[in-house]
């Protein structure tokens, strides 16, 4: 892949971020120790001198407003990076075959601007391989440094109750809690990595800010997807504060949207009747023509119902044209335009049937609130 003119000579790297795609690659190849050793060495050389001989940092192409770069791990291996600014880089992809690495860039070029979710900041002196996996590894020495400094500390925390254990923060999590950002802050991590603890402490930090004009919040809202988590978060707050502060509210998305719709006077269907709504999808499938069934083949009514819920409704798609071009990543395969046209036809007919019966799904509540 030939290089192109980039954003200028990168002479200093202040921060390096592990991006979502690279994190997946890192988890998948975490047992390839030699390759990861080369990756670690490359990242530390980027920190010390991005123009050092042998690193071969070069611009490959542009993806929208972002410059895509390549760095050499070995003669055969390549690391693909994105210049997030003149002094910040994002690790996007790596491969043990340089041709495959460059082909990956070509295949995913249009999607790269949507692949820049920052999973973790890679610290100077900390090997990238340390960020593989979602949970701390078990080590022979119980006093070896982990997120919890020792097994004894872990046992002591459990002895104080599960709420205190869930509310524990390590230094990295505390940094996220105190991070001063405007707008949205996306924190990603696997099960057990402490996302809930970070969210609760950040919630309380915001609630403690003075409610002044233009600064601070009069009320802070914590939303989650299920009732069990809402109860757990409430217990954590009670443990930390001796009760839930009056300016804090904890609710599920659907409960909050239902209360909001009641307050605003918007007509609310008999929500949560997912089985009857699915029957309306099957009824709409029965009204399709032979040509429409052929365009949809080999998919059946259950697939169409799942597509309507998981893709159309969960992503808030309200227009046919938006659905026809929507990136269905993670759905296990592509769906041709003709098939999408049929899915949308079924969706619109099912919605009409549901409106006639005054029924809806739980996932309709957020859409109505929006």
N, C-alpha and C positions, 0 to 999 in steps of 0.2 A: 504494500500500500504506500503510495508516494506521499511525502510530507507536503504540507501547504503552509502558507504564511500564518502564524498564530498571533497570540496577544502580545508578543514581544519576548525578549529574553527573560526567562525565569531565573533570577539570581538568588532568591531567598524563599524558603518555605517556612512559614510560621505555624501552619496547622495542616494536618492531614486527617481526612474523615474516611471512615469505613462505610461505604454505601451498601444499600440493600442487596444488590446483585452479587457484589464481591463477598458479602457476609455469607450468602448461600453457598458460593463456591468454596469459601474457606471452611465452612462446616462439612461440606461434602468431601473435601480433600485433606481433612485434618490429620490423616494418618500418613500422608506423603511427606515425611519429615525433611528429606533433602530439598524438595521443592519449596517447602515453607521456610526452610533456613535461608534459601536464596531470596525469597520474598522479604523476610525480615531484614536481611542485609541491604537490599535495595531501598526499603523504606527509610532505614536509618541514614543511608547515603543521601537520600533526598533531603532529609532534615539538615545534614551537615553541609552539603554542597550539591545542589541539583545539577550543576554543570560539570561534575567531576568526570574524568576520563573513564570510559567503560560503562558508565550509566546510560549513555546514549539517549538522553531525554529529548524526544523530538515530537513535533506536532504532526498528527496524522490527518485530521480533517476538522470540520466544524459540524456540530449538531445544534441547529438553531443558533442561539447566542453563545453556546459553550464550545470551548476548544477541547478537542480530544487528543490526548498525548499517549506516547508509548515510551516505556523504559525497559532496559534489558535486565532480565534476571540472570540468564546464562546465554550462551551462544544460540540456544534453541528456544528458550522460554521468554515470554514477554508479559509485562504488566501494562494494562490499559488504565489510564487516568483521565480525569476531567479537571480542567482548571476552573475552580469555583470563583477564584479571584486571582490577582497577580501573586499572592503569597499563600493561597489555600488550594490544596488539591484534594480530590476525592478518588479513592480507589474503587474502580468500576469492575474490572475483570482481570483474571490472569489465566495463563494456559502454558502447558509444557511444550507446546508447538507454536512457533511464531506465526505460521500461516493460518492456523486455526484461530489464533487470537485476533489477527487482522480480519479474517472472514467474519468473526463474531461482530466486530465493529460494523462491517458492511451490512450484515443482516439486521442489526438492531439500531442503525443510525437514526431512523425517524423516531424511535422510542427512547433514545438516550435522555432527552430533556425531561422525561417522566420517570426516570430511574435514579433520581438524585436524592432520595430519602437518606438522610444521614443517620445511620444506626448508632455509631459510636465514634468518638474522637480518638485517634491513635496517638498515644503519648510518646514523646521522645524517650528512647531507652527501653520502651516496653515492646517486646516482639509482637508482630501482628498475629502470630500463631496463638498468642495468649487470648485472643478474642474469639477463637473457634469454639463452637459449642454454645449452649444456652445456660448451662449451670456450671458452677465451679467443679473441677475434677476432684475425685477422691485421691488424697496423697498419703504416702506411707507415714509421714511425720504429721501427727495431729496438730502440731504447732506451726506447720508451714503456712505462709501468708496466703489467705484466701479472702473472699468478700467478708467472711467471718474469720477473725484472726486465729481462732483455735476451736477445736471441738468442745472444749470446756465452756467457752463463751456461748456456743450454740446451745449446749445443755442448760446453761444458766438462763438464757433468753426464753427457752421453752418452759422452764420452771416458773417464770413470771406470767405465763399465759400466752395463748396463741395471738391475742390482739397485739401484745407488746412485740412479739416476734415479727408479725407482719408489718409493724410500724417502725422496725429498725431501719436505719439508713447507713450505708457506707459512705466514704468521702465523695465518690463519683455521683451517687444518688443525691447527696446533699448539695452538690454543685448544680445539679439540674433543678432542685427545689429553689435555689437562690438565683437562678439565671434570670437576668433582666431582659426580657424580649417583648416586642410589640406583636400583636396579632397571634396567630396560631403557633403552638409549639408541639411538634410531633415527637413522641418518645416511643421507640420500638424495642421489643425484646421478647424472648421466648418465655414459656411458662416458668414461673418461679424466679424471674430476674428482678422483681421488685417494682414493676410498673405501678401497681396499686399503691404501694407505700409512698412512692414519689408523688403520685397524684394527690394523696391525702395530705401529705405535708405541704405540698404547694397550695392546696385548697386552704389550709389553715393559715399559711403565710399571707395569702391574699386577703383572707378574712380579717387578719390583725392590722392590715394597713389602715391608716386614718381615712375616713370617708369625707374627703375634701373635694370641692368642685374641680373636676379635671384630674383628680388623683385618687386612687383607692376605689374600692367597690362597696356600695351599700349592702349588697347581698352577693353571695358566691354560690353557684349551683354546681353540684357534682352529679353527672348523669352516667349511667352504665346500662348494660343490656339485660341483666337478670336480677330478680328480686333477692336471690341469695347473696350476691355481691353487694347489693344495696344495704342489706342487713349487716353484712360483715364490715363494710365501710363505716356504717353508723356506730357499730361497736368499737371500732378503732378510734373514731373521733371521741366517743365517750370516755375511752380509756386514757387518751392523751389529754383531754380537756376537762374531765369530770362532768361531761354532759355535752350536748350539741349546742354550739354557740347560736344565738338567735338570728344571726345574719348568714347562717349556713343552711342550705337545703340539699338533701340527698334523695334521689329518685331514679327510677328507671326511665329510659327514653319514652317508653309507651305510656307510663303513668303520667309523666309530666305533660306529654302532648295531649292526653285525654283531658287533664285538668285545664290546660290552656284552651282547648276547643270549647269546653264547657263555659269558661269565662268569657270567651269572645262570641258565644252564641252560634257557632258554626254547627250545622246539623251533623250528628255523629251516627254512622251506621252501627248495626249490631256487630261490633268488631270482635275479632277472635274466633269467628266461625270459619276457620280455614278449610275444614272438610267440605262444607257446603260450597265454598268458593271454588275448591278444586272440582267439584261436580259441575259447576258452571263452565269451567275450562273444558271438561270432557264433553259437555253438551255442545259447546262451540266447535270442538273438533269434529263432532258428528255432522255439522252443517257444512264442512269443507267440501269442495269439489274434488273430483278424482285427480285433476291436475295439481291442485294444492297439496293433496296427500303425497303425490309423487315428488313434488318439490321439497317436501319435508322429510321424506324417507332417508334413513331408516328410523327416524325418531318417532316416538309415540306420545300419547297424551301426558304421561308422567314427565317425560323430558320437557315438553312444552310448559307444563305447570311449574316445574322447577326453574326453567328459564325465565318465566314471567316474574317469579318471586326473587330469585337470586340475582338476576341481571337487571331487569327492567325496574322492579319496585325498589330493591335495595340500593340501586344507584340513582333513584329519583328521576328516571328517564320519562318525560311526559310527551315527547314528540317522536313520531315515527322516524324522521330523518336522523335524530340523535341516536336512536337504537341501531339503525342500519350501519352506522360507522363506528359504533362503540367498540373499544378494545376489550374483548371478553377474556382477558388473561386469567389463567387458573381454571378454566372450564373444561380442560381435557380435550380440546380440539377446536377446529374452526367451524363456522357456520356460514354457509353461502348466503348471498344477498336474497336469493329467491326464497330460501328457507326462513330467513328473518322476516321477510314480508308476510309469510304465512303466520309466523308466531305473533307478529303485531296484530294481524287481523283477528286471531283467536283472542288476544289480550283485550282488544276493543270490544268484541262481542261479549266476552265474559264480564267485562266491566258494566256493560249495559244490563246483562242479566242480574248482576249483583245489585245494581242501583234499583231495579224493579222490585227486588226482595228486601232491600234495606239491610244488606249484609256486607261485611268487609273482613279483611285479615288484620292481624295485629300490625303488620308492617305498613298498613294503609294510614295509621294514625300519624306517624311523622310526615308522610306526604301531605295529608290534609292540613297539618300544622304549618308546613312550609307554604 
